[in-house]
C-alpha cells in the first residue's frame, strides 16, 4: 500500500514544486482510512487528492503532476520574462491574469522563489501561489498551505464538500450561505493589491468544517486575477445567458475596475432554487420552514441571478444578507452556536 511519502516521487522530480515539506511528509505524515470517502480517495487516486494526518493536523495531499506529465529539466533556461509572457498569452487556461501590470505585480510577490518551481506551478496549477497571496493566516477563507514536496502540494483539510450539509437544518445552511456571500465580496474587495474572480464555483470546491460550519474555498485553480484599482466608477455586470447556462467573460471582467462576477456565481450556482447539477436540488436554501419569509428571500436571490446593470447585484446581495441575518436572529442562532 502506498504511503504519503510515495506520492511525492521527489527523486523523479525534485524541481517540480519545492522541497520544504519533504521531511514532514516522509517522517510524520500518514494516509488516513477512517471514513468511506477517504478510503475511496486514497485507494483509487480520485482526482489525485489524498487525505492524511501530518502531526496533529488533518491534511490534503494534492498530487498535481504525474510521471507522464513531466516537463524537461529547465532549471537553467527559465527567465522572469518567460513567466510574464506565459501569463499574458491569450490562451484558454485555468488561471488567467487581466493585464501585463497584473502579471508583473503578481510575480513580484514571488521574487524569492525558484523560477523552475514558478514555471511548473503556472503550467500545472497556480492554486498554491494564490494560497500564498491570499493566506489563511490573514483570515482568507482558504486552506492553509503547508508546503511542497516533489510532485505534491500539502494543504490543510478544511472539511467536507458543500453538498454534505444538504440535510442539516435550514438555519445551519443559511449560516453557510451567508458566509458564501461574504466570501464573494471578500475576494472582490478586501485584498490590498488584487481582485480574484472564481471561475469554477461548485460544491466540490467548497468545504465546510462540520464542527463549526465554517466555509472555505478549497480549489483556486480556476480564477481570474485583476490588479486592484481603488477607483470604483466602472463596473462590469455579468449578463445571465440562459436558464440552465453559466458563462463568464474574461474580457468583460478585465475591462472594468470591478466585476460582480463572484456575486453572480454564488447566487446562480449555489443559492438559486434552479442551481444546476451538481448543486443539491433546490439550492443551498431548499426546504425552508414556514417561519421563514422564503418568498421574499428567493425573489431577491433570483433578482441577483437575472439582474442587469439597471439593478446592482452589490445592493441586491446586501438585502439578501440582511434577510438571512434577520432569520438567524429570530431563532437566536448566534447565541446558540
C-alpha positions in Angstrom: 0.0 0.0 0.0 1.4 3.4 -0.9 2.4 5.9 1.7 2.2 9.7 1.8 5.9 9.8 1.0 5.5 7.6 -2.0 3.1 10.2 -3.5 5.8 12.8 -3.8 8.1 10.9 -6.1 10.6 13.5 -5.2 13.5 11.6 -6.7 12.0 11.8 -10.1 11.0 15.4 -9.9 12.8 17.4 -7.2 12.3 20.7 -9.1 8.5 20.3 -9.7 7.1 22.4 -6.9 9.5 22.5 -4.0 11.1 20.6 -1.2 10.2 22.4 2.0 7.7 19.8 3.3 9.6 16.7 2.4 10.9 15.9 5.8 7.5 16.2 7.4 5.9 14.2 4.6 8.4 11.4 5.0 8.6 11.2 8.7 5.4 12.5 10.2 2.5 12.1 7.7 0.3 9.0 7.2 -2.6 8.4 4.8 -6.0 8.0 6.6 -8.6 5.3 6.0 -11.1 6.2 8.8 -14.0 7.0 6.6 -15.5 5.6 3.4 -14.7 8.7 1.3 -11.0 8.7 2.5 -10.7 5.0 1.6 -12.1 5.7 -1.9 -9.8 8.8 -2.5 -6.7 7.2 -1.1 -7.0 3.8 -2.7 -8.3 4.9 -6.1 -6.5 8.2 -6.6 -9.7 10.1 -7.1 -8.7 13.4 -8.7 -5.2 12.7 -7.4 -6.3 14.0 -4.0 -5.3 12.1 -0.8 -6.3 12.5 2.8 -3.7 12.2 5.6 -2.7 13.3 9.0 0.5 15.2 9.5 1.5 15.5 13.1 -1.8 16.6 14.7 -3.2 18.2 11.6 -5.7 16.8 9.1 -4.2 17.5 5.6 -5.0 17.1 2.0 -2.2 16.0 -0.3 -2.7 17.1 -3.9 -0.5 15.3 -6.5 -0.5 17.9 -9.2 1.7 16.2 -11.7 2.2 12.5 -12.7 5.2 11.0 -14.3 3.5 11.1 -17.7 3.2 14.8 -17.5 6.9 15.5 -17.0 8.5 18.7 -18.2 12.1 18.7 -19.3 14.6 19.9 -16.7 14.6 23.6 -17.4 16.2 24.9 -14.3 18.9 26.8 -16.2 16.6 28.0 -19.0 13.7 29.9 -17.4 13.8 33.6 -17.0 11.4 36.0 -15.3 10.4 37.4 -18.8 9.3 33.9 -19.8 6.9 33.8 -16.9 5.4 37.2 -17.7 5.0 36.2 -21.4 3.3 33.0 -20.4 0.9 34.7 -18.1 -0.2 37.3 -20.6 -0.6 35.0 -23.6 -4.2 34.8 -24.7 -4.7 31.1 -24.2 -7.5 29.2 -22.5 -6.0 28.1 -19.2 -7.4 27.7 -15.7 -5.6 30.6 -14.2 -5.5 33.9 -16.0 -4.4 37.5 -15.3 -6.1 40.6 -16.7 -3.0 42.6 -17.8 0.7 42.8 -18.1 0.8 45.0 -15.0 -1.2 42.4 -13.1 1.3 39.7 -14.1 4.2 41.9 -13.1 2.8 42.7 -9.6 1.8 39.0 -9.1 5.3 37.7 -10.0 7.0 40.3 -7.9 5.5 38.7 -4.8 7.4 35.5 -5.7 10.8 37.0 -6.4 12.2 34.8 -3.6 11.0 31.6 -5.3 13.0 29.3 -7.6 11.9 30.1 -11.2 11.5 26.5 -12.1 9.1 26.0 -9.3 7.1 29.0 -10.5 7.1 27.8 -14.1 5.8 24.4 -13.2 3.1 25.8 -10.9 1.9 28.2 -13.5 1.8 25.5 -16.1 0.1 22.8 -13.9 -1.9 24.5 -11.2 -1.5 28.0 -9.8 -3.6 27.4 -6.7 -0.7 27.1 -4.3 0.6 30.5 -5.4 -2.8 32.0 -4.8 -2.9 30.4 -1.4 0.3 32.3 -0.7 -1.2 35.6 -1.9 -4.5 35.1 -0.1 -3.2 33.2 3.0 -5.3 31.6 5.7 -3.1 33.3 8.3 -4.6 36.6 7.2 -8.1 35.3 7.5 -8.8 34.4 3.9 -11.4 31.6 3.7 -9.0 29.1 2.1 -6.9 26.1 3.3 -3.6 26.8 5.0 -0.8 26.0 2.6 1.6 23.7 4.5 4.2 23.1 1.8 5.6 21.4 -1.2 7.4 18.1 -1.9 8.3 16.9 -5.4 5.0 16.3 -7.3 2.8 17.1 -4.3 1.3 20.1 -2.5 0.1 19.7 1.0 -2.8 21.8 2.4 -4.9 21.9 5.5 -8.1 19.8 5.3 -10.9 22.3 5.7 -13.8 19.8 5.9 -16.5 18.1 3.8 -17.8 19.2 0.4 -20.6 21.7 0.5 -23.3 19.1 -0.6 -22.6 17.1 2.6 -24.7 19.7 4.6 -27.8 19.1 2.4 -29.7 17.5 5.3 -28.6 20.0 8.0 -31.2 22.4 9.4 -32.3 25.3 7.2 -30.7 27.8 9.6 -27.4 26.0 9.5 -27.4 26.1 5.7 -28.4 29.7 5.8 -25.4 30.4 8.0 -23.2 28.8 5.4 -25.0 30.7 2.6 -24.3 34.0 4.4 -20.6 33.1 4.6 -20.5 32.4 0.8 -22.0 35.8 0.0 -19.4 37.4 2.4 -16.7 35.4 0.5 -17.9 36.8 -2.8 -17.4 40.3 -1.5 -14.1 39.5 0.2 -12.3 38.2 -2.9 -13.7 41.2 -4.9 -12.9 44.0 -2.4 -10.6 43.1 0.5 -7.1 42.3 -0.8 -4.7 45.2 -0.9 -3.4 44.5 -4.4 -5.8 42.3 -6.3 -9.3 41.2 -7.0 -9.8 37.5 -7.5 -12.7 36.2 -9.6 -13.5 32.5 -9.1 -14.5 30.7 -12.4 -15.3 27.2 -11.1 -17.7 27.7 -8.2 -19.1 24.2 -7.5 -20.0 22.3 -4.3 -16.8 20.1 -4.6 -14.7 23.2 -4.5 -16.2 24.5 -1.2 -15.5 22.7 2.1 -17.4 23.1 5.3 -15.9 22.3 8.7 -18.7 20.1 10.2 -17.8 21.1 13.8 -18.2 24.9 13.4 -19.8 25.2 9.8 -17.0 27.5 8.6 -16.9 27.5 4.8 -13.7 27.7 2.7 -12.8 27.8 -1.0 -10.6 24.7 -1.4 -9.9 24.8 -5.1 -8.5 28.1 -6.5 -7.2 26.5 -9.7 -9.7 28.3 -11.9 -9.6 32.0 -11.4 -9.0 35.4 -13.0 -6.7 37.8 -11.2 -7.0 41.5 -11.6 -4.9 44.4 -10.3 -6.9 46.3 -7.8 -7.6 49.9 -8.7 -9.3 51.9 -6.0 -11.5 53.9 -8.4 -14.9 52.3 -8.3 -16.7 54.2 -11.0 -16.6 51.5 -13.7 -18.4 48.3 -13.1 -18.7 45.1 -15.1 -22.1 43.5 -14.7 -22.3 39.8 -15.6 -25.1 39.0 -18.1 -27.1 35.9 -17.3 -27.1 34.0 -20.6 -29.9 31.5 -20.1 -31.9 29.4 -17.6 -29.6 26.5 -17.5 -26.4 28.1 -18.6 -23.4 29.7 -16.7 -20.9 31.7 -18.6 -18.4 34.4 -17.9 -16.3 36.8 -20.0 -12.7 37.4 -19.1 -12.5 40.4 -21.4 -15.7 41.8 -19.7 -14.3 41.2 -16.2 -11.0 42.7 -17.1 -12.4 45.7 -19.0 -13.7 47.3 -15.8 -12.2 48.1 -12.4 -14.8 45.9 -10.5 -16.9 43.0 -11.6 -20.0 41.4 -9.9 -18.9 38.0 -11.2 -18.3 36.4 -7.8 -21.7 37.5 -6.5 -23.4 36.2 -9.6 -21.6 32.9 -9.4 -22.7 32.3 -5.8 -26.3 33.3 -6.5 -26.6 31.3 -9.7 -24.7 28.2 -8.9 -25.3 27.7 -5.2 -28.3 29.7 -3.8 -30.8 29.8 -6.6 -33.7 27.2 -6.5 -32.7 26.4 -10.0 -29.0 26.0 -9.2 -27.6 23.4 -11.7 -26.2 20.0 -11.0 -24.1 19.1 -9.1 -25.6 21.5 -6.6 -28.2 20.0 -4.3 -31.7 20.1 -5.6 -33.4 23.4 -4.8 -30.2 25.1 -4.0 -28.5 25.6 -0.6 -31.6 27.2 0.9 -34.1 24.5 -0.1 -36.9 23.3 2.2 -37.3 26.5 4.2 -39.5 26.2 7.3 -42.8 28.1 7.4 -41.4 30.6 9.8 -39.0 31.9 7.1 -40.1 34.6 4.7 -38.9 32.4 1.8 -40.9 34.2 -0.9 -39.2 37.5 -0.2 -35.8 35.9 0.1 -36.0 33.9 -3.1 -37.3 36.9 -5.0 -34.1 38.7 -4.1 -31.9 35.7 -5.0 -33.5 35.3 -8.4 -33.1 39.0 -8.9 -29.4 38.5 -8.2 -29.3 35.9 -10.9 -31.2 37.7 -13.6 -30.2 41.3 -12.7 -28.8 43.6 -15.4 -26.8 46.8 -14.8 -30.1 48.6 -14.1 -30.2 46.9 -10.6 -26.8 46.4 -8.9 -26.1 42.9 -7.6 -23.9 44.6 -4.9 -27.1 46.2 -3.5 -29.2 43.1 -4.0 -26.8 40.9 -2.1 -26.7 43.3 0.8 -30.5 42.9 1.0 -30.2 39.1 0.8 -27.7 39.1 3.6 -29.9 41.3 5.8 -32.9 38.9 5.2 -30.8 35.9 6.2 -29.3 37.6 9.2 -32.9 38.6 10.3 -34.0 34.9 10.1 -31.0 33.7 12.1 -31.6 36.3 14.8 -35.2 35.3 15.0 -34.2 31.9 16.3 -31.3 33.3 18.4 -28.9 31.3 16.1 -25.7 33.1 17.0 -26.1 32.7 20.7 -26.8 29.0 20.4 -23.7 28.5 18.2 
